[in-house]
Each structure stands twice: as structure tokens, then as C-alpha cells.
Amino acid sequence: MTEIKTITLCKETAELFDCKKKLDECFNTLGKVHETLLGYDKAFEDSLDNAYIAMNDVIMHLLSEQIDTNSTESNYKVI
């Protein structure tokens, strides 16, 4: 039997995880809608990819900082 463990996240960390999930959903939808309406376009896909990478980097940086701050305050080490 698998043992399930949970961790408690502060509100801001949980919100950042939600942002990441919404970002993924948004960019998946944008790509599908564009392809359905206008067909495949390499330039658009590249532009969409670059925008996704930039936004994902911002979210991941904030998430990393938030987790690091919380783990320091609670004396846990983030690996």
C-alpha cells in the first residue's frame, strides 16, 4: 500500500502553483484555437513558445523564491 504524505503550503505558494496550471491551460488552448481557426503557422508557434517560456520563467522564479523563503523560516531544506 502506498503511503500518502502531504505538505502545507502558504497561500502565496499555492496561488503560484495555480498560476502555473492556468498558464499551461491557457497556452494549450491558444495553440489549439489558432490552429483550428488559421491552421498551423510556425512563426505563431515560435512566438507562442517564447511568450510561454518567459511567463513560465517568471512564475518558476517566484515559486522558487517563495519556497526557499518558507523553508528557511521553517528550518526545512529544499532539495
C-alpha positions as CSV (number, residue, x, y, z in Angstrom):
1,M,0.0,0.0,0.0
2,T,1.3,3.5,-0.9
3,E,1.7,5.9,1.9
4,I,0.5,9.4,1.1
5,K,2.1,12.4,2.7
6,T,1.0,16.0,2.4
7,I,2.7,19.3,3.0
8,T,1.1,22.6,3.9
9,L,1.8,25.5,1.5
10,C,1.3,29.1,2.3
11,K,-1.4,30.9,0.4
12,E,1.1,32.7,-2.0
13,T,2.9,29.4,-2.9
14,A,-0.5,27.7,-3.6
15,E,-1.5,30.7,-5.8
16,L,1.7,30.4,-7.8
17,F,1.1,26.7,-8.4
18,D,-2.4,27.7,-9.6
19,C,-0.9,30.4,-11.9
20,K,1.4,27.7,-13.4
21,K,-1.5,25.4,-14.0
22,K,-3.6,28.2,-15.6
23,L,-0.6,29.3,-17.7
24,D,-0.3,25.8,-19.1
25,E,-4.0,25.6,-19.8
26,C,-4.1,29.0,-21.4
27,F,-1.2,28.4,-23.8
28,N,-2.5,24.9,-24.8
29,T,-5.9,26.5,-25.6
30,L,-4.3,29.4,-27.5
31,G,-2.4,27.0,-29.7
32,K,-5.4,24.8,-30.4
33,V,-7.7,27.7,-31.2
34,H,-5.1,29.3,-33.5
35,E,-4.5,26.1,-35.4
36,T,-8.3,25.4,-35.7
37,L,-9.0,29.0,-37.0
38,L,-6.0,29.7,-39.1
39,G,-4.1,26.4,-39.5
40,Y,-0.5,25.7,-38.5
41,D,1.8,28.6,-38.5
42,K,5.5,28.1,-37.5
43,A,6.0,31.8,-36.7
44,F,3.0,31.9,-34.5
45,E,4.0,28.7,-32.7
46,D,7.5,30.1,-32.1
47,S,6.0,33.4,-30.8
48,L,3.7,31.5,-28.5
49,D,6.5,29.3,-27.3
50,N,8.7,32.3,-26.5
51,A,5.9,34.0,-24.6
52,Y,5.2,30.8,-22.6
53,I,8.8,30.4,-21.7
54,A,9.1,34.0,-20.5
55,M,5.9,33.7,-18.3
56,N,6.9,30.3,-17.1
57,D,10.3,31.5,-16.1
58,V,8.7,34.4,-14.1
59,I,6.4,32.0,-12.2
60,M,9.1,29.5,-11.5
61,H,11.4,32.1,-10.2
62,L,8.8,33.5,-7.9
63,L,7.8,30.0,-6.8
64,S,11.4,29.1,-6.1
65,E,12.0,32.2,-4.1
66,Q,8.7,31.6,-2.1
67,I,9.6,28.0,-1.3
68,D,13.1,29.0,-0.4
69,T,11.9,31.7,2.0
70,N,9.3,29.5,3.6
71,S,11.7,26.6,4.0
72,T,14.3,28.9,5.6
73,E,11.7,30.2,8.1
74,S,10.6,26.7,9.0
75,N,14.1,25.3,9.1
76,Y,13.3,22.8,6.3
77,K,15.8,22.3,3.5
78,V,14.6,22.4,-0.1
79,I,16.5,19.9,-2.2
